[in-house]
């Protein structure tokens, strides 16, 4: 097809009103057959076509934009970029990851990478315009981008991705830089990158995030206990001293620190409780790391039995019961321990548990859905709005509804109504 023929076909398609497909086909034919000079002369028309498609199908318009920029990298097409982003945030449809990737690659070598273009477009929109599920997906993707691009993302505070986080985040998400660094620490901890998690938590704490202190303290205490058990009490003292200073409410950290000091100085560890919950869980973790599951179970059972024989049931033994219940597949034990944990620490329960909050919620939902509902409602907003929070809310809601039906059949309509209200609130939150 000649230049003139490609242009005529393209211009003819631009006047049609019968949908997106003819415009898409005409654009591809034009880009495949027109010369560079003809493409440059028709940049305005190309842009208007992308804008027209963006209003109907922003994901398709994103692919068109990528094709155009690959064919004509010198063209800026700023209006087209803005139109695609403006429509995408309000009607994202399916395939978020694919569209983000398409736009990220298409804009990577231009004057406005995707994060900068989004900053400019969102800055000119009503904050209520972007839909919530786009905001949640975009927040997750920005965090992933920070982790992918930088070995220590928290050390690049001026990058546009950091500026973009509070702009794309849904209502209720963190707002301060330190809070976001703490979120990165949570993500690192979840994938087992303990050194990275400690770095993030330390910086988050230095930047004023109070929630980072107990997270960092827990990891320092685990590291200190490992050094103490491994025969290096000098290093253990340094880790455990900082843990005790960061989280003085955890008496076990102070006990472990005193034990490390005594071991370093070659004297008995007077005043410590070797069988404390923290010591038992740390010792069990050491056994689990070596693959000795049964040894960990025996240790926890013996420690729990000895504590109860000495002073009766211990509410503060919840860390031991959580871990033992998980190892023995004893959901009721996990639920009982989770209730004690929640009563003691309230909304901070998710960062106090020696198990991941997902495992705790999964086990509790099976035996005590109303407790699961209370636990999930107290989660930080970014976790409550994520897949974990939605899944637990839905599972708990249906179990609560079933118990409400049983209560109605037993002649207790007031209980049935209360449970129906709770289930409705959980499901409404899932829909939001």
C-alpha positions as CSV (number, residue, x, y, z in Angstrom):
1,X,0.0,0.0,0.0
2,X,1.3,3.4,-0.9
3,X,1.7,6.3,1.5
4,X,-1.3,8.0,-0.1
5,X,-3.4,4.8,0.2
6,X,-2.4,4.3,3.8
7,X,-3.3,7.9,4.7
8,X,-6.7,7.7,2.8
9,X,-7.6,4.5,4.6
10,X,-6.7,5.9,8.0
11,X,-8.5,9.1,7.5
12,X,-11.6,7.3,6.3
13,X,-11.6,5.1,9.4
14,X,-11.4,8.1,11.7
15,X,-14.9,9.3,10.5
16,X,-16.6,6.0,11.3
17,X,-18.7,5.8,14.5
18,X,-19.2,2.0,14.6
19,X,-16.9,1.2,17.5
20,X,-13.3,0.7,18.4
21,X,-12.3,-2.2,16.2
22,X,-12.2,-0.3,12.9
23,X,-10.1,2.5,14.4
24,X,-7.7,-0.1,15.8
25,X,-7.4,-1.9,12.5
26,X,-6.9,1.3,10.6
27,X,-4.3,2.5,13.0
28,X,-2.3,-0.7,12.7
29,X,-2.5,-0.7,8.9
30,X,-1.4,3.0,8.8
31,X,1.6,2.4,11.1
32,X,2.6,-0.7,9.0
33,X,2.4,1.0,5.6
34,X,3.0,4.8,6.0
35,X,6.4,6.3,5.8
36,X,8.1,8.0,8.8
37,X,7.4,11.4,7.3
38,X,3.7,10.6,6.8
39,X,3.4,9.3,10.4
40,X,5.0,12.5,11.6
41,X,2.6,14.7,9.5
42,X,-0.4,12.9,11.0
43,X,0.5,13.0,14.7
44,X,-2.5,15.1,15.5
45,X,-4.9,12.7,13.9
46,X,-3.2,9.7,15.5
47,X,-3.6,11.4,18.9
48,X,-7.2,12.2,18.4
49,X,-7.9,8.5,17.5
50,X,-6.2,7.3,20.7
51,X,-8.2,9.8,22.7
52,X,-11.5,8.6,21.1
53,X,-10.7,4.9,21.9
54,X,-9.5,5.8,25.4
55,X,-13.0,7.1,26.3
56,X,-14.4,3.7,25.5
57,X,-11.7,1.1,26.1
58,X,-8.6,2.6,27.8
59,X,-6.8,-0.8,27.9
60,X,-7.1,-1.0,24.1
61,X,-6.0,2.6,23.8
62,X,-2.9,1.8,25.9
63,X,-1.9,-0.9,23.4
64,X,-2.5,1.5,20.5
65,X,-0.3,4.1,22.3
66,X,2.4,1.6,22.7
67,X,2.3,0.7,19.0
68,X,2.5,4.3,18.0
69,X,5.4,5.1,20.3
70,X,7.3,2.1,19.1
71,X,6.8,3.3,15.5
72,X,7.3,7.0,16.2
73,X,9.5,7.3,19.3
74,X,10.2,11.0,18.5
75,X,6.5,11.9,18.9
76,X,5.5,13.1,22.3
77,X,1.7,12.4,22.1
78,X,1.2,14.0,25.5
79,X,-2.5,14.5,25.0
80,X,-2.9,10.8,24.1
81,X,-0.9,9.7,27.2
82,X,-3.0,11.9,29.4
83,X,-6.3,10.6,27.9
84,X,-5.4,7.0,28.3
85,X,-4.4,7.4,32.0
86,X,-7.3,9.7,32.8
87,X,-9.8,7.1,31.5
88,X,-7.9,4.1,32.8
89,X,-8.1,5.2,36.4
90,X,-11.9,5.6,36.3
91,X,-12.8,2.5,34.2
92,X,-9.8,0.1,34.6
93,X,-11.7,-3.1,33.6
94,X,-9.7,-6.3,33.8
95,X,-6.0,-6.9,33.1
96,X,-4.5,-4.2,35.3
97,X,-1.1,-5.8,35.4
98,X,-1.0,-6.1,31.6
99,X,-2.0,-2.5,31.0
100,X,0.4,-1.2,33.6
101,X,3.2,-3.2,31.9
102,X,2.3,-2.0,28.5
103,X,2.3,1.7,29.5
104,X,5.4,1.3,31.6
105,X,7.4,-0.1,28.7
106,X,5.9,2.4,26.2
107,X,6.8,5.4,28.3
108,X,10.1,4.2,29.7
109,X,12.4,6.1,27.3
110,X,10.3,9.2,26.9
111,X,10.3,12.5,28.8
112,X,7.6,11.3,31.2
113,X,7.9,7.8,32.6
114,X,4.7,6.2,33.8
115,X,5.1,7.3,37.4
116,X,5.6,10.9,36.4
117,X,2.8,10.9,33.9
118,X,0.5,9.5,36.6
119,X,1.5,12.1,39.1
120,X,0.7,14.9,36.6
121,X,-2.7,13.4,35.5
122,X,-3.9,12.4,39.0
123,X,-2.8,15.9,40.3
124,X,-5.4,17.4,37.9
125,X,-8.3,15.0,38.7
126,X,-10.9,15.0,41.5
127,X,-9.4,12.6,44.1
128,X,-12.7,10.8,44.1
129,X,-12.4,9.9,40.4
130,X,-10.0,6.9,40.5
131,X,-11.9,3.8,41.5
132,X,-10.9,1.9,44.7
133,X,-9.8,-1.3,43.1
134,X,-7.6,0.6,40.6
135,X,-6.0,2.4,43.6
136,X,-5.4,-0.8,45.5
137,X,-3.8,-2.5,42.5
138,X,-1.7,0.6,41.7
139,X,-0.5,0.9,45.3
140,X,0.6,-2.8,45.2
141,X,2.4,-2.3,41.8
142,X,4.2,0.9,43.0
143,X,5.5,-1.0,46.0
144,X,6.6,-3.8,43.7
145,X,8.4,-1.3,41.4
146,X,10.3,0.1,44.4
147,X,11.4,-3.3,45.4
148,X,12.4,-4.3,41.8
149,X,14.4,-1.2,41.0
150,X,16.3,-0.6,44.2
151,X,18.2,-3.0,46.4
152,X,17.1,-0.8,49.4
153,X,14.1,1.1,48.1
154,X,13.7,3.1,51.4
155,X,17.0,4.8,50.6
156,X,15.7,6.6,47.5
157,X,13.2,9.0,49.1
158,X,13.2,11.5,46.2
159,X,12.2,9.0,43.4
160,X,8.9,9.7,41.7
161,X,7.6,6.3,42.9
162,X,7.7,7.5,46.5
163,X,5.8,10.7,45.5
164,X,3.3,8.6,43.7
165,X,2.4,6.2,46.6
166,X,0.2,8.6,48.7
167,X,-1.4,9.9,45.5
168,X,-2.6,6.5,44.2
169,X,-3.2,4.9,47.7
170,X,-6.9,4.3,48.7
171,X,-8.5,6.2,51.6
172,X,-7.3,4.7,54.9
173,X,-3.8,3.8,53.6
174,X,-0.7,5.1,55.2
175,X,0.1,8.8,54.5
176,X,3.6,9.3,56.0
177,X,6.8,8.2,54.4
178,X,7.9,6.3,57.5
179,X,4.6,4.4,57.4
180,X,5.2,3.3,53.8
181,X,8.8,2.3,54.6
182,X,7.2,0.1,57.4
183,X,4.9,-1.5,54.8
184,X,8.0,-2.3,52.7
185,X,9.4,-3.9,55.8
186,X,6.3,-6.0,56.2
187,X,6.5,-7.2,52.6
188,X,10.2,-8.0,53.0
189,X,9.4,-10.0,56.2
190,X,6.6,-11.9,54.5
191,X,9.0,-13.1,51.8
192,X,11.7,-14.0,54.4
193,X,14.1,-11.2,53.6
194,X,14.9,-10.5,57.3
195,X,17.9,-8.2,56.7
196,X,15.9,-6.1,54.4
197,X,13.0,-6.0,56.8
198,X,15.2,-4.9,59.6
199,X,16.7,-2.1,57.5
200,X,13.2,-0.9,56.5
201,X,11.8,-1.1,60.1
202,X,14.8,0.8,61.4
203,X,14.5,3.6,58.8
204,X,10.7,3.7,59.4
205,X,11.2,4.1,63.1
206,X,13.8,6.9,62.5
207,X,11.2,8.6,60.3
208,X,8.6,8.7,63.0
209,X,6.6,5.4,62.4
210,X,5.7,4.1,65.9
211,X,4.4,0.8,64.5
212,X,7.9,0.0,63.3
213,X,9.5,-0.2,66.7
214,X,7.9,-3.5,67.9
215,X,8.4,-5.1,64.5
216,X,12.1,-4.2,64.6
217,X,12.3,-5.3,68.3
218,X,10.9,-8.7,67.5
219,X,13.4,-9.4,64.7
220,X,16.3,-8.1,66.8
221,X,15.2,-10.4,69.7
222,X,15.0,-13.4,67.4
223,X,18.5,-12.6,66.1
224,X,19.8,-12.0,69.6
225,X,18.4,-15.4,70.8
226,X,20.0,-17.1,67.8
227,X,23.4,-15.6,68.7
228,X,23.0,-16.5,72.3
229,X,22.1,-20.1,71.5
230,X,25.0,-20.2,69.0
231,X,27.5,-19.2,71.6
232,X,28.2,-15.5,70.8
233,X,26.7,-13.7,73.9
234,X,28.5,-10.5,73.0
235,X,26.6,-10.1,69.7
236,X,23.4,-11.3,71.5
237,X,23.7,-8.5,74.1
238,X,23.8,-5.8,71.4
239,X,20.7,-7.2,69.6
240,X,18.7,-7.9,72.7
241,X,19.6,-4.5,74.4
242,X,18.1,-2.7,71.4
243,X,15.1,-5.0,71.3
244,X,14.3,-4.3,75.0
245,X,14.7,-0.5,74.4
246,X,12.5,-0.5,71.4
247,X,9.7,-2.5,73.0
248,X,9.9,-2.2,76.8
249,X,6.3,-3.7,77.1
250,X,7.8,-7.1,76.1
251,X,9.3,-8.3,79.4
252,X,10.8,-11.3,77.7
253,X,13.2,-9.2,75.7
254,X,14.6,-7.8,78.9
255,X,14.9,-11.2,80.4
256,X,16.8,-12.5,77.3
257,X,19.1,-9.5,77.5
258,X,19.9,-10.1,81.1
259,X,20.6,-13.8,80.2
260,X,22.9,-12.7,77.4
261,X,24.8,-10.2,79.7
262,X,25.2,-13.0,82.3
263,X,26.5,-15.4,79.7
264,X,28.9,-12.8,78.3
265,X,30.2,-12.1,81.8
266,X,30.5,-15.8,82.7
267,X,28.0,-15.7,85.6
268,X,24.6,-17.4,86.2
269,X,21.6,-15.7,84.6
270,X,19.8,-14.8,87.9
271,X,16.3,-13.5,87.6
272,X,15.6,-14.8,84.2
273,X,12.9,-17.2,83.2
274,X,14.3,-19.7,80.7
275,X,10.8,-21.2,80.2
276,X,9.2,-17.9,79.3
277,X,6.9,-17.8,76.2
278,X,9.5,-15.8,74.2
279,X,12.3,-18.2,75.1
280,X,10.2,-21.2,74.3
281,X,9.0,-19.9,70.9
282,X,12.6,-18.9,70.0
283,X,13.9,-22.3,71.0
284,X,11.1,-24.0,69.0
285,X,11.9,-21.9,66.0
286,X,15.5,-23.1,66.2
287,X,14.3,-26.7,66.1
288,X,11.9,-26.0,63.2
289,X,14.7,-24.4,61.2
290,X,16.7,-27.6,61.6
291,X,13.7,-29.7,60.5
292,X,13.0,-31.1,63.9
293,X,9.2,-30.6,64.0
294,X,8.5,-33.2,66.6
295,X,11.2,-31.8,68.9
296,X,9.6,-28.4,68.6
297,X,6.2,-29.9,69.5
298,X,7.6,-31.7,72.5
299,X,9.4,-28.6,73.8
300,X,6.3,-26.5,73.5
301,X,4.1,-29.1,75.2
302,X,6.5,-29.5,78.1
303,X,7.0,-25.8,78.6
304,X,3.2,-25.2,78.5
305,X,2.6,-28.0,80.9
306,X,5.3,-26.9,83.4
307,X,4.0,-23.3,83.4
308,X,0.4,-24.4,84.0
309,X,1.5,-26.9,86.7
310,X,3.3,-24.1,88.5
311,X,0.8,-21.3,88.3
312,X,-2.4,-22.5,86.5
313,X,-3.5,-21.4,83.0
314,X,-1.4,-18.5,81.8
315,X,-3.0,-15.9,79.5
316,X,0.5,-14.7,78.5
317,X,1.3,-18.2,77.1
318,X,-0.6,-17.3,73.9
319,X,2.6,-17.3,71.8
320,X,3.3,-20.9,72.8
321,X,-0.3,-22.0,72.2
322,X,-0.4,-20.3,68.8
323,X,2.6,-22.1,67.6
324,X,1.7,-25.4,69.2
325,X,-1.9,-25.2,67.8
326,X,-0.6,-24.5,64.3
327,X,2.0,-27.4,64.5
328,X,-0.6,-29.8,65.8
329,X,-3.4,-28.6,63.5
330,X,-5.5,-27.7,66.6
331,X,-7.7,-24.8,65.4
332,X,-9.4,-24.4,68.8
333,X,-6.1,-23.9,70.5
334,X,-5.1,-21.3,67.9
335,X,-8.4,-19.5,68.3
336,X,-8.1,-19.4,72.2
337,X,-4.5,-18.1,71.9
338,X,-5.6,-15.5,69.3
339,X,-8.4,-14.3,71.6
340,X,-5.8,-13.8,74.5
341,X,-3.5,-12.0,72.0
342,X,-6.3,-9.7,70.8
343,X,-7.5,-8.9,74.4
344,X,-3.9,-8.0,75.4
345,X,-2.8,-6.1,72.3
346,X,-5.9,-5.1,70.4
347,X,-5.3,-3.7,66.9
348,X,-1.6,-4.4,67.3
349,X,-2.2,-8.2,67.3
350,X,-1.0,-8.7,63.7
351,X,2.5,-7.5,64.4
352,X,2.7,-9.4,67.8
353,X,2.0,-12.9,66.5
354,X,4.9,-15.2,66.0
355,X,2.9,-16.7,63.1
356,X,1.8,-14.8,60.0
357,X,-1.5,-13.1,60.4
358,X,-2.8,-15.0,57.4
359,X,-2.3,-18.3,59.1
360,X,-3.9,-17.1,62.3
361,X,-7.0,-15.8,60.5
362,X,-7.4,-18.9,58.4
363,X,-7.4,-21.2,61.5
364,X,-9.6,-18.9,63.6
365,X,-12.2,-18.5,60.8
366,X,-12.8,-22.2,60.8
367,X,-13.7,-22.4,64.4
368,X,-14.7,-18.9,65.6
369,X,-15.8,-16.7,62.7
370,X,-16.9,-13.8,65.0
371,X,-13.4,-13.6,66.5
372,X,-12.0,-13.7,62.9
373,X,-14.3,-10.8,62.0
374,X,-13.0,-8.8,65.0
375,X,-9.4,-9.6,64.1
376,X,-9.7,-8.7,60.4
377,X,-11.6,-5.4,61.2
378,X,-8.6,-4.4,63.4
379,X,-6.1,-5.0,60.7
380,X,-4.3,-2.0,59.1
381,X,-6.3,-0.6,56.2
382,X,-3.9,-1.8,53.5
383,X,-4.2,-5.4,54.8
384,X,-7.9,-5.2,55.4
385,X,-8.5,-4.1,51.8
386,X,-6.2,-6.7,50.3
387,X,-7.0,-10.2,49.2
388,X,-6.3,-11.7,52.7
389,X,-8.8,-9.3,54.4
390,X,-11.5,-9.8,51.8
391,X,-11.1,-13.6,51.8
392,X,-11.4,-13.8,55.5
393,X,-14.3,-11.3,55.7
394,X,-16.2,-13.4,53.2
395,X,-15.5,-16.7,54.8
396,X,-16.3,-15.4,58.3
397,X,-19.5,-13.7,57.0
398,X,-20.9,-17.0,55.6
399,X,-20.1,-18.9,58.7
400,X,-21.7,-16.2,60.8
401,X,-24.8,-16.3,58.6
402,X,-25.0,-20.1,59.1
403,X,-24.8,-19.7,62.9
404,X,-27.5,-17.0,62.6
405,X,-29.8,-19.4,60.8
406,X,-29.2,-22.0,63.5
407,X,-30.0,-19.4,66.2
408,X,-33.2,-18.5,64.4
409,X,-34.2,-22.2,64.3
410,X,-33.5,-22.4,68.1
411,X,-35.9,-19.6,68.8
412,X,-33.3,-16.8,69.3
413,X,-34.3,-14.2,66.7
414,X,-32.3,-11.4,68.4
415,X,-29.1,-13.4,68.1
416,X,-29.9,-14.2,64.5
417,X,-30.5,-10.5,63.7
418,X,-27.2,-9.5,65.4
419,X,-25.3,-12.1,63.4
420,X,-27.0,-11.1,60.1
421,X,-26.0,-7.5,60.8
422,X,-22.4,-8.5,61.4
423,X,-22.3,-10.6,58.3
424,X,-23.8,-7.8,56.2
425,X,-21.1,-5.4,57.5
426,X,-18.3,-7.8,56.6
427,X,-19.7,-8.4,53.1
428,X,-20.3,-4.7,52.5
429,X,-16.7,-4.1,53.3
430,X,-15.7,-6.8,50.8
431,X,-17.7,-5.1,48.1
432,X,-16.3,-1.6,48.8
